[in-house]
Each structure stands twice: as C-alpha cells, then as structure tokens.
Amino acid sequence: MELPWMQQIGRPPERKRIPVVLTVQEVQTLLSHMAGTEALLAALLYGSGLRLREALGLRVKDVDFDRHAIIVRSGKGDKDRVVMLPRALVPRLRAQLIQVRAVWGQDRATGRGGVYLPHALERKYPRAGESWAWFWVFPSAKLSVDPQTGVERRHHLFEERLNRQLKKAVVQAGIAKHVSVHTLRHSFATHLLQAGTDIRTVQELLGHSDVSTTMIYTHVLKVAAGGTSSPLDALALHLSPG
C-alpha cells in the first residue's frame, strides 16, 4: 500500500559511474586474442559504437558498403540512426556475408521458415522474412522453434557466445580492468573524443537522446589527458633521489 505522502518523496538520483575504458593498445591486444565471428563482432562494436543487441540484430540490407555506413533499425528508444562502417572491416564483413548467404540458401532450399520480422512488417509482407535482404548478418548456427507460431526458423547469434570469448580474451591479454562487451562501446566514444571529434557527433553515433549521457566520457578524458598535474609531481622536482 502506498500512502499519499509517500508520493511526494522523490526517488534517489541515479548514480552515474565512470565507465571502464581501454587504451588503444589494450583494444588491439584484446582483439588479437579473439577469432572467428566473435572477433569480427568485437571489432565492429569498437569500430562503430554499436550496442551488442544492435550488432546482433543487423540485417543484410542494413550494411551499406558504398557509403561505409550501417543503419541501426529500432535501436534503444525505438530510434533509427546511422553509424560508421570502418573501412578496415569491409573485407572481413564481405567475407562474412558470403558465408552467410550459403546458410540462407540452405534454409531456402530446405523450406525452413524465414527469419523473424517485426509483427507489423510480417503481417504486411508475409514472405519478406525469406528474402536475402532481411537475413541476419550474424545468424545462429542452429535453428530454433518460434514459441508463438511453432515455426522452425533461424535466429541471430546469442549474446552469450561473444561474452564467453571476450572474457577468455581479457584474461589472455593480461588486462586487469573489469571489461565487458559494453566496454568496447565506451572505448569507441572516448577514443573519438580524444581524437577531437565534437561531442554532438559522438552523441548521434551512440544514439543518446540527451548529450548529458555522452558527457560522462569527458570525465574520463579530464584525468587521462593529464591537463592537471598532481602537486606531488611539482614537489618531486625539488626532491633528491633516495
């Protein structure tokens, strides 16, 4: 039971934590300890600033090689946005789609159900899920049964697959920081700001509705940039060694 006076009490402000960010060298070392589709996914998260679910949900039609862009459909907040497709990943992503097209062709040849579509689209275009354009960029190797329709169809890769390999790579790379998949997105934003990209552009690339959310990365840079020296460093100039 909620008393009237309780409604006047505001919720405590959400605590904003400084994100864990890798150095460029740490990212390079981390990616060198990954392989296969997971390595491509991790590189894409760092190179484009995508959320993991956004990357896993990519369709073939969302990758624009000519413009070096990726279209994120219905991202967080149900908003679309355009992010960069790193030129360094173009050959690997093209190779990925060649392999994926073979999987799509096999599904079509065996008469399996098309991939999942948003309900409104599936009602309007019932066969669109069988088309190459709507197929996953990162499909699962296994088929699953849709619990709502009972149709056997192919889903995209599950999040846990990348999480497992990333954890192993962090250990192998000797990185002592608390690294998660989202750390790659944090590092993307921080490194862009470090390179001089304006914060509004970074906000758009990340899909933040409020620039104050993006501002958290500037706190990381304030210390990392070394703009303010410790008073001990000034004192050390006058201290004689041991």
C-alpha positions in Angstrom: 0.0 0.0 0.0 1.4 3.4 -1.0 0.4 6.3 1.3 -0.3 9.8 -0.3 2.7 11.4 1.5 5.0 8.7 0.0 4.3 10.0 -3.5 5.9 13.3 -2.5 9.2 11.6 -1.9 11.4 11.6 -5.0 13.5 8.7 -6.0 17.2 8.9 -5.2 19.1 10.2 -8.1 20.6 7.6 -10.3 24.3 7.1 -9.6 26.5 7.8 -12.6 29.6 5.6 -12.7 32.7 6.4 -14.7 32.8 3.8 -17.5 35.7 1.4 -17.8 37.7 2.4 -20.9 40.5 0.5 -22.7 43.5 2.2 -24.2 44.1 1.8 -28.0 46.9 -0.7 -27.3 44.6 -2.7 -24.9 41.9 -2.9 -27.6 44.4 -4.1 -30.1 45.8 -6.7 -27.8 42.3 -7.8 -26.8 41.2 -8.2 -30.4 44.3 -10.2 -31.3 43.3 -12.8 -28.8 39.9 -13.3 -30.4 39.0 -15.3 -33.5 36.2 -16.1 -36.0 32.8 -14.4 -36.0 33.3 -13.2 -32.4 36.4 -11.3 -33.4 34.6 -9.6 -36.2 31.7 -8.7 -33.8 34.0 -7.3 -31.2 35.9 -5.2 -33.8 32.5 -3.9 -35.1 31.4 -2.9 -31.6 34.6 -0.9 -31.1 34.7 0.4 -34.6 31.1 1.6 -34.8 30.0 2.1 -31.3 27.1 -0.3 -31.6 25.4 -1.9 -28.7 25.7 -5.7 -28.7 22.0 -6.2 -29.4 22.1 -3.7 -32.3 25.0 -5.6 -33.9 23.4 -9.0 -33.5 20.2 -7.7 -34.9 21.7 -6.3 -38.1 20.2 -7.5 -41.4 22.0 -7.7 -44.7 20.1 -4.7 -46.1 21.4 -2.5 -43.1 25.0 -2.7 -44.3 25.9 0.0 -46.9 29.3 -0.8 -48.3 29.2 2.1 -50.8 28.6 4.8 -48.1 30.6 2.9 -45.4 27.6 3.1 -43.2 25.5 0.9 -41.1 21.8 1.6 -40.4 20.6 0.7 -37.0 16.9 0.0 -37.1 14.8 0.5 -33.9 17.7 1.0 -31.6 17.3 1.9 -27.9 14.3 4.1 -27.6 12.9 2.6 -30.9 15.0 5.1 -32.9 16.9 4.6 -36.2 20.4 6.0 -36.7 23.4 5.7 -39.0 26.8 4.7 -37.7 30.1 4.3 -39.4 31.3 1.1 -41.1 35.1 1.0 -40.5 36.9 0.7 -43.8 39.3 -1.8 -42.1 36.3 -4.2 -41.6 34.9 -4.1 -45.1 36.9 -7.2 -46.4 36.0 -9.2 -43.3 32.4 -8.2 -43.4 32.1 -9.0 -47.1 33.6 -12.5 -46.4 31.1 -12.9 -43.6 28.2 -12.2 -45.9 29.5 -14.7 -48.5 29.4 -17.4 -45.8 26.0 -16.2 -44.5 24.5 -16.3 -48.0 25.3 -20.0 -48.2 23.4 -20.5 -44.9 20.5 -18.5 -46.2 20.5 -20.6 -49.5 20.4 -23.8 -47.5 17.4 -22.6 -45.4 15.6 -21.7 -48.6 16.4 -25.0 -50.3 15.0 -26.9 -47.3 11.9 -24.8 -47.0 12.5 -23.6 -43.5 10.7 -20.6 -42.1 12.0 -17.1 -42.8 13.8 -15.0 -40.1 11.8 -13.1 -37.5 10.3 -9.8 -38.6 8.6 -7.1 -36.5 4.9 -8.1 -36.4 3.6 -5.2 -38.4 6.0 -6.0 -41.2 5.3 -9.7 -41.1 1.6 -9.1 -41.5 2.1 -6.7 -44.4 4.9 -8.6 -46.1 4.5 -12.3 -45.0 7.3 -13.6 -47.4 9.8 -10.8 -46.6 11.4 -13.0 -43.8 12.5 -15.4 -46.5 14.4 -12.8 -48.5 18.2 -12.3 -48.5 17.8 -8.6 -47.6 16.2 -9.4 -44.3 18.6 -12.2 -43.4 20.8 -11.8 -40.3 24.4 -10.6 -40.8 25.3 -12.8 -37.8 22.9 -15.8 -37.9 23.0 -18.6 -35.3 24.4 -21.9 -36.5 21.4 -23.7 -35.0 17.7 -23.5 -35.8 15.1 -22.8 -33.1 11.3 -23.1 -32.9 9.3 -19.9 -32.6 7.3 -20.4 -29.4 4.4 -18.2 -30.7 4.0 -19.9 -34.2 5.7 -23.2 -33.8 7.7 -22.4 -37.0 11.3 -23.6 -37.2 13.4 -20.6 -38.1 17.0 -19.2 -37.7 17.6 -16.6 -35.1 20.7 -14.4 -34.8 23.7 -15.3 -32.7 23.1 -15.3 -28.9 24.8 -12.7 -26.8 26.5 -15.2 -24.5 28.6 -16.5 -27.4 30.6 -13.2 -27.6 30.5 -12.7 -23.8 32.3 -16.1 -23.3 35.1 -15.5 -25.8 35.6 -11.9 -24.7 36.1 -13.0 -21.1 38.8 -15.5 -22.1 40.5 -12.9 -24.3 40.7 -10.4 -21.5 42.5 -13.0 -19.3 44.8 -14.0 -22.2 45.6 -10.3 -22.9 46.5 -9.7 -19.3 44.1 -6.8 -18.9 43.4 -6.2 -15.2 40.4 -3.9 -15.8 36.8 -5.1 -15.4 36.0 -5.5 -19.1 32.6 -6.3 -20.6 31.2 -6.2 -24.1 29.9 -2.7 -23.4 33.5 -1.6 -22.6 34.2 -1.7 -26.4 31.4 0.9 -26.9 32.8 3.1 -24.1 36.2 2.9 -25.6 34.8 3.9 -29.0 33.3 7.0 -27.6 36.3 8.0 -25.5 38.8 7.5 -28.3 36.7 9.6 -30.7 36.6 12.5 -28.2 40.3 12.0 -27.6 40.9 12.4 -31.3 39.0 15.7 -31.4 35.5 14.6 -32.6 32.9 17.0 -31.3 30.6 15.7 -28.6 27.4 16.2 -30.6 28.7 13.9 -33.3 29.6 11.3 -30.7 26.1 11.7 -29.2 24.5 11.0 -32.5 26.7 8.0 -33.2 26.0 6.5 -29.9 22.2 7.1 -30.2 22.0 9.1 -26.9 18.8 11.2 -26.7 20.5 13.6 -24.2 24.0 14.9 -24.6 24.5 14.8 -20.8 24.7 11.0 -21.1 27.6 11.4 -23.6 29.3 13.9 -21.3 30.3 11.1 -18.9 33.1 10.2 -21.3 34.6 13.7 -20.9 35.2 12.9 -17.2 37.4 10.0 -18.3 39.4 12.3 -20.6 40.0 15.0 -18.0 42.2 12.7 -16.0 43.6 10.8 -18.9 44.6 13.9 -20.8 46.9 15.0 -18.0 45.7 18.6 -18.1 46.1 18.9 -14.3 49.2 17.8 -12.6 49.4 16.2 -9.2 51.0 18.5 -6.6 53.4 15.7 -5.8 54.8 15.9 -9.3 55.8 19.5 -8.7 57.3 18.6 -5.3 59.2 15.8 -6.9 61.2 18.3 -9.0 62.8 19.5 -5.8 63.3 16.1 -4.1 66.7 14.4 -4.4 66.5 10.7 -5.4 66.5 8.2 -2.5 
